[in-house]
Amino acid sequence: MTLAVTVGPAGIAAADVWRTIGHHVLGPLGLAPGAALSPLLDGIVWDLRLPRVLTAAAVGGGLAVAGAVMQSLVRNPLADPYLLGLSSGASFGAVAVLVLGLGVLLPVAAFLGALAALAAALGLAGSLGTLTPARTVLAGLAVGQLAAAATSFVVFWSATGDSYREILAWLMGSLAGAGWPQVAIAGGATLALGLVLSAHARVLDAVGLGDTAAAALGVEVTRVRWTLLVVVALLTGALVSVSGSIGFIGLVVPHAVRLLVGTGHRRLLPLSALVGASFLIWADTAARALFEPRELPVGIVTAFVGAPVFAAILWRRRSAAGDLP
């Protein structure tokens, strides 16, 4: 994170980053180390780059944890945090306020859109009977497609000029403009809800064995699946509300970590968080630095990396099973 903050046109060293942090954190206590940076460099570190890097770390770590949990709950290696249509629901809420010129309400609208998609997907799956992995996946796909269609209709009918550009950047995923409020939202959600998910590591190990085996081990499978799906959805909704739809992290990172540490969730979840945070930090650093002064939406960078890995996962499944299901 320190190194990522130093990347950019302004000449900032790693020591400058920590000196700025020291002045803002310890300064009010009269313990600030050394001389302060110039107001310009201080603003670049504290107001621009540091909150953006911290937001990237929180979003990347949270999406990776959510993806690992979702893959276990639905027992599908191709599942990701957006499986319940959360990304499409958040996109619809965000696009609606951007078209109306109420961009200040974007995080709230995106989060409410994600919650609406969650309620619709779980309601549909629950109305079909017991909440099984197959029903969960199908309900999420249906809700996601409906929300995506509604978003496309709003964009086609109403978006023009600057609002169209804002909508496009948000839909591709972007951390541009991330500040300390975004750090608080993403960091708080990842820390609090990530700890809740990590506390269920042993339960997730059991659920991954199948419903029958988990029930034999004393797990109330339906209750656990409902509870953890809601927690994953809340986490994903909070993250998407500040970053837009950033793909492939929740899909690819858990698989990469499983290759290193196996399927036990006590190690899988925290290490997925660390790898996901590191991956998104550097993807966002590349997005803002490679084509300077122009900036790419970070979702483009993650897709360039994630799509080939996704294809490799498909081929690996085909090799293992003889053919794709």
C-alpha positions as CSV (number, residue, x, y, z in Angstrom):
1,M,0.0,0.0,0.0
2,T,2.8,2.4,0.8
3,L,4.5,1.8,-2.5
4,A,1.2,2.2,-4.4
5,V,0.7,5.7,-2.8
6,T,4.1,6.8,-4.1
7,V,3.2,5.9,-7.8
8,G,2.3,9.0,-9.8
9,P,3.6,12.2,-11.4
10,A,4.3,13.9,-8.0
11,G,7.7,12.9,-6.5
12,I,6.7,11.3,-3.2
13,A,8.8,8.8,-1.3
14,A,7.7,6.0,1.0
15,A,9.0,8.0,4.0
16,D,6.9,11.0,2.9
17,V,3.8,8.8,3.0
18,W,4.4,7.8,6.6
19,R,5.4,11.3,7.6
20,T,2.1,12.5,6.4
21,I,0.2,9.8,8.2
22,G,2.1,10.6,11.3
23,H,1.3,14.3,11.1
24,H,-2.4,13.6,10.6
25,V,-2.7,10.8,13.2
26,L,-0.2,11.9,15.9
27,G,-0.2,15.7,15.1
28,P,-3.3,16.5,17.2
29,L,-1.5,14.8,20.2
30,G,1.6,16.9,19.7
31,L,3.7,13.8,18.7
32,A,4.1,14.5,14.9
33,P,7.4,13.2,13.6
34,G,9.7,15.6,11.7
35,A,8.7,18.5,9.5
36,A,5.4,18.4,7.6
37,L,5.3,18.1,3.8
38,S,4.3,21.0,1.7
39,P,0.5,21.6,1.6
40,L,0.4,20.4,-2.0
41,L,2.2,17.1,-1.4
42,D,0.4,16.6,1.9
43,G,-3.0,16.9,0.0
44,I,-1.9,14.5,-2.7
45,V,-1.0,11.8,-0.1
46,W,-3.7,12.4,2.5
47,D,-6.7,13.5,0.4
48,L,-6.1,11.8,-2.9
49,R,-3.9,8.7,-3.0
50,L,-4.1,7.2,0.5
51,P,-7.9,7.0,0.7
52,R,-8.0,5.6,-2.8
53,V,-5.5,2.8,-2.0
54,L,-7.2,2.0,1.3
55,T,-10.6,1.8,-0.5
56,A,-9.0,-0.5,-3.1
57,A,-7.7,-2.7,-0.4
58,A,-11.0,-3.0,1.4
59,V,-13.0,-3.6,-1.8
60,G,-10.6,-6.2,-3.1
61,G,-10.4,-8.0,0.1
62,G,-14.1,-7.9,0.7
63,L,-15.0,-9.2,-2.8
64,A,-12.5,-12.0,-2.5
65,V,-13.9,-13.2,0.8
66,A,-17.5,-12.9,-0.5
67,G,-16.6,-14.9,-3.6
68,A,-15.0,-17.7,-1.6
69,V,-18.1,-17.9,0.7
70,M,-20.5,-17.8,-2.2
71,Q,-18.6,-20.6,-4.1
72,S,-18.9,-22.8,-1.0
73,L,-22.6,-22.0,-0.3
74,V,-23.8,-22.9,-3.8
75,R,-21.0,-25.5,-4.4
76,N,-20.2,-23.9,-7.7
77,P,-16.6,-23.0,-8.6
78,L,-17.8,-20.4,-11.0
79,A,-19.9,-18.5,-8.5
80,D,-18.9,-14.9,-7.5
81,P,-20.3,-12.2,-5.2
82,Y,-22.7,-10.9,-7.8
83,L,-24.5,-14.2,-8.2
84,L,-27.7,-13.0,-6.6
85,G,-28.0,-10.1,-9.1
86,L,-26.5,-7.7,-6.6
87,S,-24.3,-5.9,-9.1
88,S,-27.2,-5.4,-11.5
89,G,-29.5,-4.2,-8.7
90,A,-26.8,-1.7,-7.5
91,S,-26.2,-0.6,-11.1
92,F,-29.9,0.2,-11.6
93,G,-30.0,2.3,-8.4
94,A,-26.8,4.1,-9.3
95,V,-27.9,4.8,-12.9
96,A,-31.3,6.1,-11.7
97,V,-29.7,8.8,-9.5
98,L,-27.1,9.7,-12.0
99,V,-29.7,10.3,-14.7
100,L,-31.7,12.4,-12.2
101,G,-28.6,14.5,-11.5
102,L,-28.4,13.3,-7.9
103,G,-24.9,11.9,-7.9
104,V,-24.4,12.7,-4.3
105,L,-26.9,10.0,-3.4
106,L,-25.1,7.4,-5.6
107,P,-23.7,5.2,-2.7
108,V,-27.1,5.1,-1.0
109,A,-29.0,4.3,-4.2
110,A,-26.5,1.6,-5.2
111,F,-26.7,-0.1,-1.8
112,L,-30.5,0.0,-1.8
113,G,-30.6,-1.4,-5.3
114,A,-28.4,-4.3,-4.2
115,L,-30.6,-4.9,-1.2
116,A,-33.7,-4.9,-3.5
117,A,-32.0,-7.5,-5.8
118,L,-31.1,-9.6,-2.7
119,A,-34.7,-9.6,-1.5
120,A,-36.1,-10.4,-4.9
121,A,-33.6,-13.3,-5.5
122,L,-34.0,-14.9,-2.1
123,G,-37.7,-14.4,-2.2
124,L,-38.0,-16.1,-5.5
125,A,-35.7,-18.9,-4.5
126,G,-37.5,-19.4,-1.2
127,S,-40.9,-19.4,-2.9
128,L,-39.8,-22.5,-4.9
129,G,-39.3,-24.5,-1.7
130,T,-36.1,-25.3,0.3
131,L,-33.3,-22.9,-0.5
132,T,-31.0,-25.1,-2.5
133,P,-27.8,-24.1,-4.4
134,A,-29.5,-24.7,-7.8
135,R,-32.5,-22.6,-6.9
136,T,-30.3,-19.8,-5.5
137,V,-28.3,-19.7,-8.7
138,L,-31.3,-19.6,-11.0
139,A,-33.2,-17.0,-9.0
140,G,-30.1,-14.8,-8.9
141,L,-29.7,-15.1,-12.7
142,A,-33.3,-14.2,-13.2
143,V,-33.2,-11.1,-11.0
144,G,-29.8,-10.0,-12.4
145,Q,-31.1,-10.1,-16.0
146,L,-34.2,-8.2,-15.1
147,A,-32.2,-5.5,-13.3
148,A,-29.8,-5.3,-16.2
149,A,-32.6,-4.9,-18.6
150,A,-34.1,-2.1,-16.5
151,T,-30.7,-0.4,-16.3
152,S,-30.2,-0.6,-20.1
153,F,-33.7,0.9,-20.6
154,V,-33.0,3.9,-18.3
155,V,-29.6,4.5,-20.0
156,F,-31.2,4.3,-23.5
157,W,-34.1,6.5,-22.6
158,S,-32.6,9.2,-20.5
159,A,-28.8,9.3,-20.4
160,T,-27.1,12.1,-22.4
161,G,-23.8,14.0,-22.3
162,D,-22.0,14.0,-19.0
163,S,-24.4,11.7,-17.3
164,Y,-23.8,9.0,-19.9
165,R,-20.0,9.3,-19.2
166,E,-20.5,9.0,-15.5
167,I,-22.8,6.0,-15.9
168,L,-20.3,4.3,-18.2
169,A,-17.4,4.8,-15.7
170,W,-19.5,3.5,-12.8
171,L,-20.7,0.4,-14.6
172,M,-17.1,-0.5,-15.5
173,G,-16.0,0.0,-11.9
174,S,-13.9,2.9,-10.7
175,L,-12.2,4.1,-7.6
176,A,-11.6,7.6,-8.9
177,G,-12.7,10.2,-6.4
178,A,-12.6,7.7,-3.4
179,G,-12.2,9.6,-0.2
180,W,-12.3,9.0,3.5
181,P,-16.1,8.4,3.6
182,Q,-15.6,5.6,1.0
183,V,-12.8,4.2,3.2
184,A,-15.1,4.1,6.1
185,I,-17.9,2.4,4.2
186,A,-15.8,-0.2,2.4
187,G,-13.3,-0.8,5.3
188,G,-16.1,-1.0,7.9
189,A,-18.1,-3.5,5.9
190,T,-15.1,-5.7,5.1
191,L,-13.9,-5.7,8.6
192,A,-17.2,-6.3,10.4
193,L,-19.0,-8.6,7.9
194,G,-15.7,-10.3,7.0
195,L,-15.2,-11.3,10.6
196,V,-18.8,-12.7,10.7
197,L,-18.0,-14.8,7.7
198,S,-14.7,-16.0,9.1
199,A,-16.4,-17.0,12.3
200,H,-18.4,-19.5,10.2
201,A,-15.3,-21.1,8.7
202,R,-15.9,-24.6,10.1
203,V,-19.6,-24.4,9.1
204,L,-18.6,-23.5,5.5
205,D,-16.2,-26.5,5.5
206,A,-19.2,-28.7,6.4
207,V,-21.6,-27.1,3.9
208,G,-19.0,-27.6,1.1
209,L,-19.3,-31.3,1.6
210,G,-23.0,-31.3,0.6
211,D,-26.3,-30.7,2.4
212,T,-26.7,-34.3,3.6
213,A,-23.2,-34.5,5.0
214,A,-23.5,-31.1,6.6
215,A,-26.8,-32.0,8.3
216,A,-25.2,-35.3,9.5
217,L,-22.6,-33.1,11.2
218,G,-25.3,-31.1,13.0
219,V,-25.4,-28.1,10.7
220,E,-28.8,-26.5,10.1
221,V,-28.1,-26.1,6.4
222,T,-31.1,-24.0,5.3
223,R,-30.7,-21.5,8.2
224,V,-27.0,-21.3,7.6
225,R,-27.4,-20.8,3.9
226,W,-30.0,-18.0,4.3
227,T,-27.9,-16.2,7.0
228,L,-24.6,-16.3,5.1
229,L,-26.2,-15.3,1.8
230,V,-27.6,-12.3,3.5
231,V,-24.2,-11.4,5.1
232,V,-22.5,-11.8,1.7
233,A,-25.1,-9.7,0.0
234,L,-24.8,-6.9,2.6
235,L,-21.0,-6.9,2.2
236,T,-21.1,-7.0,-1.6
237,G,-23.8,-4.2,-1.7
238,A,-21.7,-2.0,0.5
239,L,-18.6,-2.5,-1.6
240,V,-20.3,-2.0,-4.9
241,S,-21.9,1.2,-3.7
242,V,-18.5,2.8,-3.5
243,S,-16.6,1.2,-6.3
244,G,-19.1,0.2,-9.0
245,S,-19.1,-3.3,-10.5
246,I,-15.5,-4.6,-10.4
247,G,-15.5,-8.1,-11.9
248,F,-13.4,-11.3,-11.5
249,I,-11.9,-10.6,-8.1
250,G,-14.4,-12.7,-6.3
251,L,-14.2,-15.4,-8.9
252,V,-10.5,-15.7,-9.5
253,V,-8.8,-14.9,-6.2
254,P,-10.4,-17.7,-4.1
255,H,-9.3,-20.3,-6.7
256,A,-5.7,-19.0,-6.7
257,V,-5.6,-19.1,-2.9
258,R,-7.0,-22.6,-2.9
259,L,-4.1,-23.8,-5.0
260,L,-1.8,-22.6,-2.2
261,V,-3.6,-23.5,1.0
262,G,-6.4,-26.0,0.1
263,T,-10.1,-25.7,0.8
264,G,-10.1,-25.1,4.6
265,H,-11.9,-21.8,5.2
266,R,-9.9,-20.9,8.3
267,R,-7.0,-20.2,6.0
268,L,-8.8,-19.6,2.8
269,L,-10.8,-16.5,3.9
270,P,-8.1,-14.4,5.5
271,L,-5.6,-15.2,2.8
272,S,-8.2,-14.5,0.1
273,A,-8.7,-11.1,1.7
274,L,-5.0,-10.3,1.6
275,V,-4.5,-11.5,-2.0
276,G,-7.7,-9.7,-3.2
277,A,-6.6,-6.5,-1.5
278,S,-3.2,-6.6,-3.1
279,F,-4.6,-7.5,-6.5
280,L,-7.0,-4.6,-6.6
281,I,-4.5,-2.1,-5.2
282,W,-2.1,-2.8,-8.1
283,A,-4.9,-3.1,-10.7
284,D,-6.1,0.4,-9.6
285,T,-2.6,1.7,-9.6
286,A,-2.1,0.5,-13.1
287,A,-5.5,1.9,-14.1
288,R,-4.5,5.4,-13.0
289,A,-0.8,5.3,-14.0
290,L,-0.4,3.4,-17.3
291,F,-2.1,5.9,-19.6
292,E,-1.6,9.1,-17.6
293,P,-3.1,11.7,-17.7
294,R,-6.0,9.5,-18.9
295,E,-7.4,7.0,-16.4
296,L,-8.9,3.6,-17.1
297,P,-11.9,2.2,-15.1
298,V,-10.3,-0.4,-12.9
299,G,-12.9,-3.0,-14.0
300,I,-11.2,-3.0,-17.4
301,V,-7.8,-4.0,-15.8
302,T,-9.3,-6.7,-13.6
303,A,-11.2,-8.1,-16.6
304,F,-8.0,-8.2,-18.7
305,V,-6.4,-10.3,-15.9
306,G,-9.4,-12.2,-14.8
307,A,-10.8,-13.3,-18.1
308,P,-7.9,-15.5,-19.1
309,V,-7.9,-17.1,-15.6
310,F,-11.6,-17.7,-15.9
311,A,-11.1,-19.5,-19.2
312,A,-8.4,-21.6,-17.6
313,I,-10.8,-22.6,-14.9
314,L,-13.3,-23.7,-17.5
315,W,-10.7,-25.8,-19.2
316,R,-9.6,-27.3,-15.9
317,R,-13.2,-28.3,-15.1
318,R,-13.4,-29.9,-18.6
319,S,-10.2,-31.8,-18.1
320,A,-11.4,-33.0,-14.7
321,A,-14.9,-34.0,-15.6
322,G,-14.5,-35.0,-19.3
323,D,-16.7,-32.1,-20.4
324,L,-18.4,-29.0,-19.1
325,P,-21.8,-29.5,-17.5
